[in-house]
Amino acid sequence: MSPTDDATLTDAQILEQVQSRPPLSVTVIRPSRGWVPINLRELWHYRELLFFLTWRDLKVRYKQTALGALWAIIQPVLTMAVFSLFFGRLAKVPSDGIPYPLFALSGLIPWQLFAYALTQSSNSIVANKNLVSKVYFPRLIVPLAAVLSGLVDFSIAFVVLLVMFVIYGFIPSPALVMIPLAIILTIFSALAVGLWLSALNVRYRDVQYTIPFLTQFWMFLTPIAYPASLIPAQFRMVYGLNPMAGVVECFRWGLFGQRAGSLSLIGLSSFMVLLAFFGGLAYFRRVEKTFADLA
Amino acid sequence: MSVAIRATGISKRYRLGRRERYGSLRESLTRFFSNPFAASKAPPPEEIWALKDVAFEIQERQAVGLIGRNGAGKSTLLKVLSRITEPSTGEVVIHGRVGSLLEVGTGFHPELSGRDNIFLNGALLGMKRQEIRRKFDEIVAFAEIEKFLDTPVKHYSSGMYMRLAFAVAAHLEPEILLVDEVLAVGDAAFQRKCLGKMEDVAHSGRTVVFVSHNMGAVNSLCSRAIWVDKGQVREEGPAQQIVSRYLESVREGFEIGNAKPDDKLIFERVLLKNRAGEVTTSFRGDEEILVEIHYTARQKIPKPHFIVAVMGPYGELFTAAMTFDDLAPDAIEGAGVIGCRFKPFLLLPATYTIVIAARGADGVSNLTASRYDAAFFSVGGLMSEYGFPAPGADAQVANVNALVVPYQWEMPDGSVRAPRLRSS
């Protein structure tokens, strides 16, 4: 029914409509206390908003840039070139017998998905404060959309990686099935950190200043420019506490086959990812009610 | 008839001193811009209750106006009803899907085209893609932007922007619609159109909760009204009756009163008077405005420095401060009145807020807390009446800080052109 039609309805017709319509949904608003469970039904109901916010981020990202989506290729490829020169050629960092550029790129691509998703989601609530303080919707949608929009750049960069494979005459192993797992792990680790930081950023804007520093620091704790096998075995467990260590290892497994010791590393990292993710989710839900007042 | 919204014991507490912000952007800007003379403000109270024990019922298919002065808690109440912010105590039970229209244009992205923004904004307001597609043409036609559908909205005029934003929101079909001050947008013709649309909605059997300072709109749209004052429901009843009671109370002056026990001075109330000496809240842009502060000095106060400032939509416009002009009275004691007569050259149509403050003989210490929303008044009329004939001037005026001083343009060819500003 359109509003213009309604205006001409008689009272009797309105009454009929009122009586014949399905029962209304009931919403109860009351102050929440402590931990708030996740409302999956509501999230599902708002799935289109998730789609539109992701789509908005994508559409806006390369607006008014001369190179557009080429940036998704330029960044990892240039970093790869720099790494290959300094770490591969000059410092002679080992690369598990894989040509160094290919090795570096295979680490950089999941890393950039992670770094992008982490940065975007951490800033997401503050960046969208005009929405958060003016409209109701499940707040989780915001960091979620920020993370998802990183997948497009990732896909483009992934094609470049495949081209590199062809150039180097490498045949991907059947372990390729590990790649989807690696992507899922990347998204979850970015989301885990993003949930924590986006919520903290609302209250403490200091967070946004630590993010560039954090991602840089974190990159060196992750086996991107060097193989995880470089880490002495006795420190491997500590090293695996970094979720991204296992993720990159998992990604390389999918591309080059299994390396020694990677299974335990991936196992430990995955556990850390889940721990951080559910922790972040719980924290986010607990504090999201203050977003509209603080953002 | 059954109940659409039942609120019981709703309170909302904000803690000050932490970074909690409340109210609209305009209010925070007001606070921000008035900081210069709030420099020596006494430490703020630990917490304030924006709403305190609010209870009411709204019947299905009723249009209800929420009225009250700035800072009374109307917007907070609407935010609680629309689940943007949680109440500190109390409970609201809502029967039906809620759509809220809290600020027109929320979520518009300047880089995206009109078409894209319709979908994005629709999704934000809780519409399904199918629903938006079905209403798409209607929305575009209502907003009158057919030719600019694929232009990024950053290139839109503010009038087009507002029209589009309102059009999307107005085509939402929730059972309960919450509306905050949307009619204060666009040119007069579009305002009438919006009002018409709101009337359709209000008369189409949907429940509408409508916050406005525009008493005419409340009267014509709403059957009932709830008057919110100092975070509480002061009165509720038939719209006509409540609106006239409210206007009466404003005509008697803006009550302030509440001072801290150790304040030396109490601001009792503020009256705004025109040249004829009549108390009013609506002025013409070129009219004199007398701000009368009725105070009580609890003890003899030597050299009290009064400050009166007028804030436009985007911040402070002009100030009269005894801390600058050194014209403080020698001493005051007991009840009294101090007036400040402004003669602005030209104020454009908008709503203005009066800020008042009082400092001691040193010009620094506060005699009582400064009031950032001591009173408000509106300037009416069309831009053309003030010497601004350009089409669209009425739409643009919402986006400028509206104090005009005489000026002239000096053209490339050396000629001079000046607007024929109306000034009495």
Interface residues (C-beta under 8 A of the other chain):
Chain A: M1 S2 P3 T4 D6 A7 L9 I14 Q17 V18 L24 S25 V26 T27 V28 I29 R30 P31 S32 Y46 E48 L49 F51 F52 L53 R56 K59 V60 K63 Q64 N130 L131 V132 S133 K134 V135 Y136 F137 R203 K289 A292 D293 L294
Chain B: Y14 R19 E20 R21 Y22 E60 R61 K79 V80 L81 S82 R83 I84 T85 E86 P87 S88 T89 G90 E91 V92 V93 I94 H95 G96 R97 V98 S100 L102 E103 T106 G107 H109 E111 L112 D116 F119 L120 A123 L124 L125 G126 K128 R129 E138 H171 E173 E175 K197 E199 D200 V201 H203 S204 G205
